[in-house]
Amino acid sequence: MAALYLIANEYRAAAEKLADLDLDAQTISDTLEGLAGELEVKAQNVGFMVRKFEAEAAAMKEWAKAAAERAKATEARADALRGYLARCMDATGIEKIEGPGIKLSFHKSSAVIIDGEDLIPAQFMRVPEPPPPAPDKPAIAAAIKAGQDVPGAHLESRKSLQIG
């Protein structure tokens, strides 16, 4: 069986040739129906492949979501054990433990703690940059549908293949 695009091209070429010939409508219809059958079977098979790929992609996304949740839970267990270990070492006054393949020690650092954000002077406050302006597509569509001219935009009719 030929590729779908070849069958589609053949169908289109046959339709154009038949339109140029002086044939009755039934002959043209029968000829195109024969070509359409092969096209329909091939198109259905391609549709089944689309469904298969979409199902695989959905399964992969679900697996990735579950894997991310497991990773988050594993990280939480590691953090809990790290805290437990730190509390035990701190309670016993042990600052450093070394063994084959591992070294445990405390690292001293400092951190800024904010006691009251409203008390911080303005010079120490970061102001986030506003997001750049972006077209409001629903408002533009409504304006164009209402007959308003919107420079730099237009409505375009599209078709979307639905596979059910």
C-alpha distance (Angstrom), angle and dihedral (degrees) to the residues before:
residue distance angle dihedral
M1 . . .
A2 3.80 . .
A3 3.80 125.3 .
L4 3.80 116.8 -84.1
Y5 3.80 94.3 -114.0
L6 3.82 90.3 52.2
I7 3.80 91.2 50.4
A8 3.83 89.9 47.6
N9 3.82 91.1 50.0
E10 3.80 90.7 47.4
Y11 3.81 91.0 49.7
R12 3.82 92.2 49.0
A13 3.84 92.2 47.1
A14 3.80 91.8 47.8
A15 3.81 91.2 49.1
E16 3.81 90.4 51.7
K17 3.82 92.9 47.4
L18 3.79 93.0 46.2
A19 3.79 90.3 50.3
D20 3.81 89.4 56.5
L21 3.81 93.4 50.4
D22 3.76 122.5 81.8
L23 3.82 95.8 -118.1
D24 3.76 130.9 142.2
A25 3.79 118.6 -103.1
Q26 3.84 93.8 -110.3
T27 3.83 92.9 56.2
I28 3.81 91.5 49.1
S29 3.81 91.0 46.5
D30 3.83 93.4 49.0
T31 3.81 92.6 48.0
L32 3.80 93.7 49.1
E33 3.82 91.6 43.7
G34 3.80 89.9 58.2
L35 3.80 91.4 52.0
A36 3.80 92.3 42.6
G37 3.81 91.2 56.5
E38 3.80 92.4 61.6
L39 3.81 90.2 43.1
E40 3.82 91.9 50.9
V41 3.81 93.4 49.5
K42 3.79 91.7 49.1
A43 3.82 91.7 44.8
Q44 3.82 90.6 51.1
N45 3.80 90.4 51.4
V46 3.80 90.7 50.3
G47 3.82 88.4 48.4
F48 3.82 90.0 54.3
M49 3.82 89.2 52.1
V50 3.82 90.1 51.2
R51 3.82 89.2 52.6
K52 3.82 90.8 48.1
F53 3.82 92.8 51.0
E54 3.81 91.8 46.1
A55 3.82 90.5 50.8
E56 3.82 90.9 48.4
A57 3.81 90.9 49.2
A58 3.82 91.1 50.0
A59 3.81 90.6 49.1
M60 3.81 90.5 49.3
K61 3.83 91.0 50.4
E62 3.81 90.2 49.6
W63 3.81 90.7 48.8
A64 3.82 90.6 48.7
K65 3.81 90.5 50.1
A66 3.81 91.4 50.3
A67 3.82 90.9 45.5
A68 3.83 90.7 50.9
E69 3.82 90.0 50.8
R70 3.82 90.9 49.7
A71 3.81 90.4 48.2
K72 3.81 90.8 50.7
A73 3.83 90.7 49.8
T74 3.82 91.2 47.9
E75 3.81 90.9 49.9
A76 3.82 89.5 50.2
R77 3.83 90.3 52.4
A78 3.82 90.0 49.6
D79 3.83 90.8 49.7
A80 3.81 91.0 48.7
L81 3.81 91.5 50.5
R82 3.82 90.7 46.4
G83 3.82 89.3 53.8
Y84 3.80 92.0 46.4
L85 3.81 91.0 50.1
A86 3.82 92.2 47.5
R87 3.82 92.2 49.1
C88 3.82 91.7 49.7
M89 3.82 93.9 47.6
D90 3.81 91.2 44.8
A91 3.81 92.5 48.4
T92 3.80 91.1 53.4
G93 3.81 94.5 41.9
I94 3.81 92.6 -119.8
E95 3.82 110.0 148.2
K96 3.80 100.1 177.7
I97 3.82 138.0 26.1
E98 3.79 123.1 -179.3
G99 3.74 128.5 -174.6
P100 3.81 140.4 149.9
G101 3.78 106.6 -47.5
I102 3.80 96.8 -7.4
K103 3.78 140.1 77.2
L104 3.80 122.6 -172.7
S105 3.78 119.4 -168.8
F106 3.76 141.2 143.1
H107 3.78 119.5 -109.8
K108 3.78 116.4 -153.5
S109 3.79 117.3 -135.4
S110 3.77 140.3 150.6
A111 3.77 131.1 -124.2
V112 3.79 133.2 -167.3
I113 3.80 111.4 -120.3
I114 3.80 117.4 -160.3
D115 3.81 110.0 -142.7
G116 3.80 95.9 178.6
E117 3.78 121.9 4.5
D118 3.80 91.6 -162.7
L119 3.83 89.7 59.9
I120 3.82 95.0 57.1
P121 3.86 112.8 106.2
A122 3.81 116.0 -113.3
Q123 3.81 92.4 -113.6
F124 3.82 88.8 67.2
M125 3.79 95.6 48.8
R126 3.80 122.7 97.4
V127 3.77 116.4 -139.5
P128 3.80 112.9 -153.1
E129 3.77 118.0 -131.2
P130 3.79 112.6 -107.8
P131 3.79 114.0 -113.9
P132 3.81 114.4 -98.1
P133 3.80 114.5 -99.7
A134 3.80 114.0 -91.9
P135 3.82 130.8 -169.4
D136 3.82 114.6 -92.6
K137 3.81 97.9 -134.6
P138 3.84 97.2 -172.4
A139 3.84 90.7 51.7
I140 3.81 91.0 46.5
A141 3.83 91.3 49.4
A142 3.81 91.2 49.5
A143 3.81 91.8 49.0
I144 3.82 93.3 49.5
K145 3.82 91.8 46.2
A146 3.81 88.0 51.4
G147 3.81 88.8 56.6
Q148 3.78 98.1 -102.0
D149 3.82 118.9 140.9
V150 3.81 111.4 -124.7
P151 3.83 110.7 -168.9
G152 3.80 112.5 -136.0
A153 3.81 94.7 21.6
H154 3.79 139.5 76.4
L155 3.79 138.2 169.6
E156 3.78 118.0 -106.7
S157 3.78 125.1 -164.1
R158 3.78 113.5 -133.1
K159 3.77 138.3 -179.3
S160 3.75 123.7 -142.0
L161 3.78 121.6 -159.7
Q162 3.80 111.0 -126.0
I163 3.79 118.1 -157.4
G164 3.77 112.1 -165.5
